[in-house]
Amino acid sequence: MEGRIKQKQMRDSLGRFLCPKCGKTYKYQSGLSQHINHECGMPPKFKCPFCAYVCKQKSSLKPHIAAKHHRLYVELGKD
């Protein structure tokens, strides 16, 4: 875990883990750790090959393509 932030995790009134930088909350500590180490304050890393859509998680890109560009996706043989 070299170079990663390790600190006492704060919780909100519902017991969810709270990001000290932006205030987003997460049910699980692992979700907060993912957010702090790879997302919070960082620009999106994943770009749609068909439009200007960008996202911070790769898992968000596939549903976007399926919903917005299904016909293009199928034509390229990715389905």
Helices and strands as residue ranges (DSSP letters): E 10-11, E 17-18, E 25-26, H 29-38, E 46-47, E 54-55, H 58-68, H 70-75
